[in-house]
Amino acid sequence: MNHEVRDDTASGSQPWSGWRAATERALYGPGGFYLRPEGPAGHFRTSVHASPLFARAVARLLEEVAGELGGGEVAFVDMGAGRGELVTGVLAALPAGFPVRAYAVERAARPPGLDERVTWLADPPTGVRGLLFANEWLDNVPADVAEADADGVPREVLVRPDGTERLGAPVSGEDARWLVRWWPLREPGERAEIGRTRDAAWAGAVSTLSAGLAVAVDYGHVASARPRHGTLTGFRGGREVAPVPDGTCDITSHVALDACAGPRADLVPQREALAALGVSGARPPLSLASTDPTSYVRALARAGEAAELTARGGLGDFLWLRERV
């Protein structure tokens, strides 16, 4: 990326905008990255794509929520559904006859061949009871970026479609108050993604449930360990690239999940959340290899997939924000 941070007013041939507006256009505007036929799975691998064990764990969680709600039909709402991979896996993992109404919430068009039981929506349904699950959704909710200038004043970072940056006006209003509360910038050059849009997006999603559980799973951080220079980055074709807001790559940043959390929420690492749902990376006993070689090989493969989902330094470091309604 042609990355330069300047405090000038020259605009050149390309328009300047904040990162929030630039990301919105790049991801969801005409020809936007997330509206392409290949979908997110064509460019990066999430827990959903890593192993069917993830969808099975979410299905078990849905069964638990249904039990807590006392029976009857429940909803499964897949926020940021991509091309329906998670909701498809959950439906396949549920017991036959399980009373569920499945929703996939995504701004792209419904993919061909999707299970007819899935209702495809641009916005989550309201007044439903059950499980709302947002896997790597909040990190793609566009957010503005702030950087402390030479005097330590937080300023909005402006960007062109080619990725060139410069500093704009001082951050003010609600954004400034959010920074003071959740991500104060103290030294020149420190950066932050202003998470106010994500807080509002999550609160809005949670509010659609009349009863049940809402879960957001993402790379995240908390106030005690904010990254000094932010986390804004891009992905294309399975590789991390510079975040250029021209529609050619994903644009993402980690989420200040503690700012999103409501009063009845908790935060746990993915490794703990999945362990509680029966996902274990423990290897099968070697004795099984001699008594039932086929079962041993299958169990060994499952253990390897579980290890990837729960690995430190990898998918296991995702945070699960769980909020009961």
C-alpha positions in Angstrom: 0.0 0.0 0.0 1.1 3.5 -0.7 1.0 4.5 2.9 1.9 7.9 4.1 0.5 9.9 7.0 0.5 13.6 6.4 -1.2 16.5 8.0 -1.9 18.5 4.9 -4.9 19.4 2.8 -3.8 18.4 -0.7 -6.4 16.1 -2.2 -4.9 15.1 -5.5 -7.0 13.3 -8.1 -8.6 10.8 -5.7 -11.1 11.8 -3.0 -10.3 11.5 0.7 -12.7 9.9 3.1 -12.6 8.4 6.6 -11.9 4.6 6.8 -15.5 3.9 7.7 -16.9 5.3 4.5 -14.1 3.9 2.4 -14.6 0.4 3.8 -18.3 0.5 3.3 -17.8 1.3 -0.4 -15.0 -1.2 -0.8 -16.8 -4.1 0.8 -20.5 -3.5 0.1 -20.7 -0.9 -2.7 -21.2 -1.6 -6.4 -18.8 -4.5 -7.2 -17.8 -4.6 -3.6 -15.5 -7.3 -2.2 -18.2 -9.1 -0.2 -20.7 -9.1 -3.1 -18.5 -11.2 -5.3 -19.7 -14.7 -6.3 -16.8 -16.5 -4.5 -17.7 -15.0 -1.2 -15.4 -14.7 1.9 -14.4 -18.4 1.7 -12.6 -17.6 -1.6 -10.1 -15.4 0.3 -9.8 -16.5 3.9 -10.5 -19.4 6.2 -12.6 -19.1 9.3 -13.4 -21.7 12.0 -16.5 -22.6 9.9 -14.2 -23.6 7.0 -11.6 -25.3 9.2 -13.7 -28.1 10.4 -17.3 -29.4 10.6 -16.7 -29.7 14.3 -17.3 -26.0 14.6 -20.9 -26.2 13.2 -21.6 -29.3 15.3 -20.5 -27.4 18.4 -22.8 -24.5 17.5 -25.6 -27.0 16.9 -25.0 -28.3 20.5 -25.2 -24.8 21.8 -28.5 -24.3 20.0 -29.8 -27.4 21.6 -28.7 -26.1 25.0 -30.4 -22.8 24.4 -33.6 -24.6 23.3 -33.6 -26.6 26.5 -33.2 -23.4 28.6 -36.1 -21.8 26.7 -38.4 -24.7 27.7 -39.0 -26.3 24.3 -41.0 -25.3 21.2 -39.6 -23.9 18.0 -36.4 -21.9 18.2 -34.6 -19.7 15.8 -31.0 -20.0 14.6 -29.8 -16.7 13.2 -26.5 -16.7 11.3 -25.2 -13.2 11.2 -22.8 -12.4 8.4 -23.6 -15.7 6.9 -21.2 -15.6 3.9 -22.6 -18.2 1.5 -24.5 -20.1 4.2 -21.7 -22.5 5.3 -22.4 -22.3 9.0 -26.2 -22.5 8.9 -25.9 -25.4 6.5 -23.6 -27.2 8.9 -25.7 -26.5 11.9 -28.9 -27.8 10.2 -27.0 -31.0 9.2 -25.8 -31.6 12.8 -29.1 -31.2 14.5 -31.2 -34.2 15.5 -33.9 -35.2 13.0 -37.1 -33.3 13.7 -35.4 -30.6 15.8 -37.8 -27.7 15.8 -35.8 -24.8 14.3 -36.3 -22.0 12.0 -33.1 -21.0 10.3 -32.1 -17.5 9.1 -29.0 -16.4 7.2 -28.3 -12.7 7.4 -26.1 -11.4 4.6 -26.0 -8.4 2.3 -24.9 -10.5 -0.7 -27.5 -12.4 -2.8 -28.8 -15.8 -1.7 -26.4 -18.5 -3.1 -27.8 -21.1 -5.5 -28.5 -24.5 -4.0 -28.8 -23.4 -0.4 -31.1 -25.5 1.8 -34.7 -24.4 1.3 -35.2 -24.4 5.0 -33.0 -21.3 5.3 -34.6 -17.9 5.1 -32.1 -15.5 3.5 -32.4 -11.9 4.8 -30.4 -8.6 4.6 -31.3 -7.8 8.3 -31.9 -10.1 11.2 -35.5 -11.1 12.0 -37.0 -9.4 15.0 -38.8 -10.9 18.0 -37.4 -14.4 17.7 -36.3 -16.7 20.5 -33.2 -18.9 20.2 -29.6 -18.4 19.2 -28.1 -15.5 17.2 -24.5 -16.4 16.2 -22.1 -13.9 14.5 -18.9 -15.6 13.5 -16.4 -13.0 12.2 -19.1 -10.5 11.5 -18.2 -7.5 13.7 -14.6 -7.2 12.4 -16.2 -6.3 9.0 -18.5 -3.7 10.4 -16.8 -0.5 9.0 -15.1 1.6 11.6 -13.2 4.9 11.4 -9.6 5.1 12.4 -7.9 7.6 14.7 -4.2 8.4 15.1 -2.5 10.7 17.6 -0.6 13.5 15.9 2.8 14.9 17.0 1.1 16.7 19.9 -0.8 13.6 21.0 -4.1 14.9 19.6 -6.3 12.1 18.2 -7.2 12.9 14.6 -9.3 11.1 12.0 -7.2 9.1 9.5 -8.3 9.9 6.0 -7.7 7.5 3.1 -7.8 7.5 -0.7 -9.0 4.5 -2.8 -5.3 3.6 -3.5 -4.6 3.3 0.3 -2.7 6.6 0.7 -3.5 8.1 4.1 -3.3 11.5 5.8 -4.5 13.0 9.1 -7.7 15.0 9.1 -9.5 17.0 11.8 -9.3 16.2 15.5 -11.8 13.4 16.5 -14.8 15.0 18.2 -18.2 14.3 19.6 -19.3 10.7 20.4 -16.2 9.3 18.7 -13.9 11.3 20.9 -15.9 10.2 24.0 -15.6 6.5 22.9 -11.8 6.8 22.5 -11.5 8.3 26.0 -13.6 5.6 27.5 -12.4 2.5 25.6 -9.2 3.2 23.7 -7.3 6.3 24.8 -4.4 7.4 22.6 -1.5 8.7 24.6 1.6 8.9 22.4 2.2 10.3 18.9 1.6 7.6 16.3 -0.7 5.5 18.3 -3.7 4.3 16.4 -7.2 3.0 17.2 -10.2 1.7 15.3 -13.2 3.6 16.7 -15.6 0.8 17.7 -18.7 2.8 18.2 -20.3 1.5 15.0 -19.6 -2.1 16.1 -21.1 -1.4 19.5 -24.3 -0.2 17.9 -24.3 -3.0 15.4 -24.0 -5.6 18.1 -26.6 -3.9 20.4 -29.0 -3.9 17.4 -28.5 -7.5 16.7 -29.0 -8.5 20.3 -32.2 -6.5 20.5 -33.8 -8.6 17.8 -34.0 -11.6 20.2 -37.0 -11.8 22.5 -35.2 -14.5 24.5 -32.2 -16.7 24.2 -28.5 -16.2 23.6 -26.4 -14.0 21.2 -22.8 -14.9 20.5 -20.2 -12.9 18.6 -17.0 -14.7 17.7 -14.0 -12.6 16.5 -10.4 -11.7 16.9 -10.7 -9.2 19.7 -9.0 -7.3 22.5 -9.9 -5.8 25.8 -8.9 -2.5 27.5 -6.0 -4.0 29.4 -4.3 -5.1 26.1 -5.2 -2.8 23.3 -2.7 -2.9 20.3 -0.8 0.4 20.2 -1.0 0.8 16.5 -4.4 -0.7 15.7 -5.1 -3.8 13.7 -6.4 -2.6 10.3 -5.4 -5.0 7.6 -6.6 -6.7 4.4 -6.9 -10.2 3.0 -6.9 -11.5 -0.6 -6.6 -15.0 -1.9 -5.7 -16.5 1.5 -2.9 -13.9 2.2 -2.7 -10.9 4.4 -2.3 -7.8 2.3 -2.3 -4.0 2.8 -5.8 -2.6 3.4 -6.5 -0.8 0.2 -10.1 0.3 0.0 -10.6 -0.2 -3.8 -12.8 -3.4 -3.6 -10.0 -5.8 -4.4 -9.5 -7.1 -0.8 -11.2 -7.7 2.5 -10.7 -4.9 5.0 -10.9 -6.0 8.6 -9.7 -5.1 12.1 -9.9 -6.7 15.5 -12.9 -5.8 17.7 -12.9 -4.1 21.1 -15.3 -6.7 22.3 -15.5 -5.4 25.9 -16.9 -2.2 24.5 -19.6 -4.2 22.7 -20.6 -6.3 25.8 -23.8 -5.6 27.5 -24.5 -6.0 31.3 -25.4 -9.7 30.9 -22.4 -10.7 28.7 -19.2 -12.6 29.3 -16.0 -13.0 27.2 -14.2 -16.3 26.9 -11.5 -17.6 24.5 -12.7 -19.9 21.8 -10.7 -22.8 23.2 -12.7 -22.7 26.4 -16.0 -22.2 24.7 -15.5 -25.1 22.4 -14.2 -27.4 25.1 -17.5 -26.8 27.0 -19.3 -27.9 23.9 -17.3 -31.1 23.6 -14.6 -30.2 21.1 -11.4 -31.8 22.2 -8.0 -32.1 20.6 -7.1 -35.1 22.6 -5.6 -37.9 20.5 -7.4 -41.2 20.5 -5.8 -44.1 22.4 -3.2 -45.9 20.4 -4.7 -49.2 21.3 -7.6 -48.3 19.0 -5.3 -48.4 16.0 -4.9 -52.2 16.3 -8.5 -53.0 17.3 -10.3 -50.7 14.9 -7.9 -48.9 12.5 -10.6 -47.1 10.5 -12.1 -45.6 13.6 -8.6 -44.6 14.8 -7.8 -42.8 11.6 -11.2 -40.9 11.8 -10.7 -40.0 15.5 -7.2 -38.8 14.8 -8.4 -36.6 12.0 -11.1 -35.1 14.3 -8.5 -34.5 17.0 -6.3 -32.6 14.5 -9.3 -30.4 13.4 -10.2 -29.8 17.0 -6.6 -28.8 17.8 -6.7 -26.2 15.0 -9.9 -24.8 16.3 -8.5 -24.4 19.8 -4.9 -23.7 19.1 -3.1 -20.9 21.0 -1.8 -18.3 18.6 -4.5 -19.2 16.1 -8.2 -19.8 16.1 -8.3 -20.7 19.7 -7.4 -17.1 20.5 -10.7 -15.8 19.1 -13.0 -14.4 21.8 -16.6 -15.4 22.3 -18.8 -12.6 23.5 -21.9 -14.4 24.9 -24.9 -12.3 25.9 -28.1 -13.7 27.3 -31.5 -12.1 26.6 
